């Protein structure tokens, strides 16, 4: 409708000079302004609301209830995770890797020491001795922020954009935290929902995952995932969260740090508002 009106009143001339850019600008303005045809609603808000309801409906009722409750938790925009920023900053110039394709000690050591990943008397400058650094490196590969090219580790175009802009890095990291595997992502979503309401022991997170997510999935043997399956993928989400400074262990189990709460909330909202890929 917005484009039709723009053609009718002469603001958009299909085929004219730079008309594609003009078309995108008109659509962007329409999406973010109250629309009379929607009774004054903002179109992008209506799109997000519809996508959110589709997302909530994709699974069990228990899952929908847990996630809806989590979406009610309002947090400020996330900050970029400092460990991730440090590694991307170190890769502005391609990092030469060792013969075993490891990140050299001159890069690993300062990052590990800065974030307390070493023990007194054991500096641990080799990445194989620092689980948090290995987790961070795995995260940047999965998030497609860094890529190995021969004997170097380089920023990808996505990584370069994130390294240069803290807001882009924060949003990219929060989204990547929830992974690409469908089952892991589903468990991560409810794990985040649990922790947004406060600290929780690992078994509570597993209990919620088994009750809300497992019934919607099948293993290759035809059975629903069991507690061990849910525990494995829950930890696969918690582990990078700890390396990024978003999850901490406590006497109550696991808890989200202040920055972790922001990242979990942003990640859930991004997933709720993302386009759904339909098979029908």
Secondary structure, 3 states (H helix, E strand, C coil): CHHHHHHHCCCCCCCCCCHHHHHHHHHHHHHCCECHHHCCCEHHHHHHHHHHHHHHHCCCHHHHHHHHHHHCCCCCCCCCCHHHHHHHHHCCCCEEECCCCCECHHHHHHHHHHCCCCECCECCCCHHHCHHHHHHHHHHHHCCCEEEECCEEEECHHHHHHHHCHHHHHHHHHHHCCCCCHHHHHHHHHHHHHHHCCCECHHHHHHHHHHHCHHHCCCCCCCCCCHHHHHHHHHHHHHHHHHCCCEEEECCEEEECHHHHHHHHHHHHHHHHCCCCCCC
